[in-house]
Amino acid sequence: MAALDALTGRLAPPFAFAAVGIRVGASPSRFHIATAPGLAATERTMYRVASISKIVTGQTLMAVAGGDLDRDIGEVLGFALRNPAFPDQPITLAHVLSHSAGLTDAAGYLIPPGVRLQDWLAETSCFTQTPPGQRAEYCNLGYILVAAAAEALGGARFDELAARHVLGPLGMGAGFNWSGVPAPARRDRLATYRRDGDSLIAQIDDAVADSGVCRLDGSGHGLSPYRWAQDVTQFSAQGGLRASLADCLTLAQALPKMDATALWSGEDGRTPVFESYGAGLQIFDAPEFYPRPLIGHFANAYGFIGGVWYDAERDLAFTYGLNGLPLEDDSDQLRAEELAILDAIAHSVV
């Protein structure tokens, strides 16, 4: 494990934060954390975990859907949702969960406050020219729809459903856009940074209100009145979970108990970082970046990259995070630093 301490120490700086959490079987959890000068973090420090959020979002829908993933998501949401190029082909919950619905982020997915999801979808070109179920295209908008469907089926706000069905039972102190996170935990946070030369520039969470759900600028706001399945974008279900390194390791340990059924495992759309996909879970039988099968999820947004993973062959749960990518680095591919972390973790257990 000394190798992981040395590696994180070499990575921060230049990164603002480099961290690994690891647990093998019933052995104690181990955390390896380094920060740039002027910053401090422990395994309890909160930060935005980007698409690791999709694990919680997908599993929340699974909890309220009762296993019926072949339902037309439009019928669940209460308004028609069909690809105009294929109006007779229903888009199911399984399609949206597995990124095979024919949806695209090309027109964006940051829906303005106060705009109903239904109205925004009606005015936005958010479909590809591929029928549902035929090709995977990773789509953040799809997971906003997953959260909306969870509200429609669960009869409560998405943040409450996630806390009730996933976060609470696991003992995680996490929350979407800071929902449910108490003020002391909010104060022990790390902003998400971008790197400009030797300078670190905060992108999100430089300032955060002491209570309430927070906007991107950190200001808090109330949720009344709130319309189920219409106002869900306020929680950023695709990537807005705030959690700690310890929370992420707890989530990694829970992965083998989750439903990891592959809802899409085709060839069209497969990449080195996308093989098969379930309910918020990336499933790799033969990953190019790791020597054994994995389930979990990568993260990449606003300068943060990371992941939450479980290696069943070694009964190894792990998480990692790097905060402070260069300003112009928006690649979806794994960086050399990530590959070094994954290699060190893989060889830390024999």
FENGIDA-V106846 format. One record per residue. OMEGA is omega in degrees with one decimal (NA if undefined). D_FIRST is the distance of its C-alpha to the first C-alpha in Angstrom with 2 decimals. Layout:
OMEGA;D_FIRST, OMEGA;D_FIRST
This chain:
177.0;0.00, 179.5;3.80, 179.0;5.22, 174.5;5.37, -179.1;6.80, -178.6;8.92, 179.4;10.01, 178.0;11.17, 177.2;12.76, -175.1;14.65, -179.7;15.87, -6.7;17.37, 12.6;19.94, 176.6;21.70, 175.0;20.54, -171.4;21.47, 173.8;18.27, -172.2;14.98, 175.4;12.76, 170.1;10.47, -173.4;10.81, 174.4;9.57, 179.3;11.17, 179.4;11.84, -178.5;15.40, 179.8;16.37, -180.0;13.10, 175.0;12.51, 177.8;11.49, -179.0;8.50, -178.8;9.50, -169.7;8.62, 172.7;12.18, 178.8;14.31, 175.2;18.09, 177.3;21.01, -179.6;23.29, 177.8;25.54, 178.2;23.34, 178.4;21.16, 171.3;19.21, 177.7;17.32, 179.5;16.20, 179.4;19.97, -175.6;21.39, 175.5;23.59, 179.2;24.11, -172.1;25.93, 174.1;23.84, -168.9;26.47, 166.0;26.86, 176.9;24.20, -174.8;27.36, 175.0;29.05, -178.5;27.15, -179.3;28.78, 179.9;32.08, -178.9;32.39, 174.3;31.59, 176.5;34.04, 178.5;36.77, -177.1;35.98, -176.1;36.46, -175.6;39.90, 178.6;41.18, 177.2;41.71, -178.1;40.52, -177.3;43.42, 178.4;41.76, 178.4;44.86, 174.5;46.75, -176.7;48.13, 176.2;46.06, 177.2;49.28, 177.7;50.89, -176.0;47.96, 179.6;48.07, 173.9;51.86, -175.6;52.59, 175.2;52.84, -179.2;49.83, 172.7;50.73, -178.2;50.16, 178.8;53.61, -178.8;53.45, -170.8;53.03, -178.6;54.80, -176.8;55.40, -178.6;51.78, 172.6;49.91, -174.4;46.39, 173.9;44.53, -179.9;41.62, 178.2;39.65, -176.7;40.53, 178.0;39.29, -172.3;36.07, 179.0;35.25, 180.0;36.30, -176.9;39.26, -174.5;42.06, 177.2;43.33, 178.8;42.25, 175.1;41.13, -173.3;39.71, 179.9;42.06, 179.8;44.24, 177.9;41.38, 177.0;40.27, -174.4;40.38, -176.2;43.49, 177.0;45.35, 178.0;45.64, 178.7;48.79, 179.9;49.17, 177.7;49.29, -179.3;46.91, -178.5;49.95, -179.4;51.87, 179.3;49.06, -178.5;48.53, -175.7;52.30, -172.4;52.44, 175.0;49.34, -173.0;48.89, -178.8;45.68, 172.1;46.30, 176.7;45.85, -179.4;48.48, 178.3;46.57, 177.5;47.62, 175.6;45.23, -174.9;42.96, -176.0;43.32, 176.2;40.58, 170.1;37.28, -176.2;37.00, -170.2;34.18, 177.7;36.08, 178.7;35.10, 179.5;38.70, -177.7;38.37, 166.5;35.86, 176.5;38.27, 175.6;40.77, 179.2;38.36, 177.6;38.15, 178.1;41.94, 177.1;42.48, 177.3;40.31, -178.5;42.57, -178.8;45.69, -175.2;44.65, 177.5;42.99, 178.3;45.69, 176.4;43.45, -177.4;41.57, -178.6;38.39, 178.1;36.20, 178.6;37.72, 178.9;37.23, 178.2;33.55, -176.8;33.07, -170.2;35.18, -175.7;33.77, -172.1;30.09, -179.2;28.65, 179.4;30.45, 179.2;29.81, -178.8;26.04, 179.4;26.15, 178.5;25.07, -172.8;26.56, 176.5;26.99, -179.9;30.32, -175.8;32.02, 175.2;33.24, 178.6;32.36, 176.8;34.71, -179.8;34.23, -176.8;31.56, -175.2;32.91, -179.9;33.59, 178.5;30.91, 178.0;28.15, -179.5;29.94, 175.5;29.90, -175.5;26.10, 174.5;25.67, 176.1;24.53, 171.8;27.11, -171.3;26.52, 162.5;27.05, -176.8;28.40, 176.5;28.10, -172.1;31.36, 178.2;30.75, -176.8;29.02, 175.1;30.19, -175.6;28.49, -178.6;31.13, 178.4;30.69, -177.1;31.76, 172.3;31.49, 170.6;31.02, 173.2;31.88, -178.9;34.45, 176.9;34.49, -178.5;37.29, -178.7;36.70, 176.5;38.00, 173.1;39.05, -174.6;37.85, 172.8;37.16, 179.5;38.45, -179.8;36.60, 177.4;37.98, 179.6;36.55, 179.0;39.97, 177.3;40.42, 178.1;43.16, -177.5;44.76, -178.9;44.96, -4.1;48.58, -178.9;50.37, -177.8;47.76, 178.7;48.67, 176.6;46.50, 178.2;45.47, -175.8;46.90, -172.6;44.95, -178.8;41.47, 179.5;40.42, -177.5;39.97, -179.4;36.59, -174.9;35.07, -178.9;33.92, -175.2;32.64, -170.7;29.93, 178.5;30.73, 170.5;28.39, -175.9;26.85, 177.2;23.70, 175.2;20.54, 177.6;16.87, 175.7;17.10, -178.1;20.28, 176.9;18.82, 173.9;16.13, 178.1;19.13, 178.3;21.04, 179.3;18.46, -178.9;18.63, -174.0;22.41, -178.2;22.72, 178.4;23.50, -179.0;26.38, 175.3;27.89, -177.7;30.68, 176.3;29.12, 177.6;32.47, 177.7;32.82, 172.8;35.80, 178.4;35.82, -179.2;34.69, 179.9;37.31, -174.6;37.20, -177.3;38.95, 179.9;36.41, 177.7;33.31, 176.7;30.86, 179.6;27.40, 178.0;26.03, -178.1;28.72, 174.0;29.41, -174.9;30.59, 176.5;30.90, -179.9;31.61, -178.1;32.11, -175.7;29.66, 168.2;27.19, -174.3;26.29, -179.0;26.19, 174.0;24.90, -178.9;25.88, -176.6;25.02, 177.0;23.11, -171.1;23.33, -174.0;19.99, -171.6;17.80, -176.8;18.37, 178.1;19.26, -179.7;21.53, 162.6;20.52, -179.5;22.39, 179.1;21.96, 171.3;23.04, 175.9;22.44, 179.7;23.59, 177.8;25.48, 172.4;28.04, -179.8;29.26, 176.6;26.44, 171.1;23.53, -179.0;21.57, 179.8;18.96, 173.9;18.72, -170.4;18.31, 173.3;17.68, 178.4;17.72, -174.0;17.07, -177.4;19.55, -180.0;18.99, -174.1;15.52, -172.7;16.43, 174.1;13.57, 179.6;14.39, 175.4;12.85, 175.7;14.31, 176.6;14.10, 172.2;16.72, -174.3;18.16, 177.0;21.30, 174.2;23.85, 174.6;25.03, -175.1;28.06, -173.3;31.40, -175.9;32.66, 178.5;29.58, -177.7;30.62, 174.3;29.46, -179.4;28.44, 179.6;26.42, 177.1;22.68, 178.7;21.82, -179.4;19.90, 176.6;17.25, 180.0;16.87, 177.7;16.83, 177.8;14.03, -179.0;11.88, 177.9;13.18, -179.9;12.62, 178.0;8.91, -178.1;8.73, -176.6;11.36, 176.4;9.85, -179.9;6.50, -179.1;9.25, NA;12.19
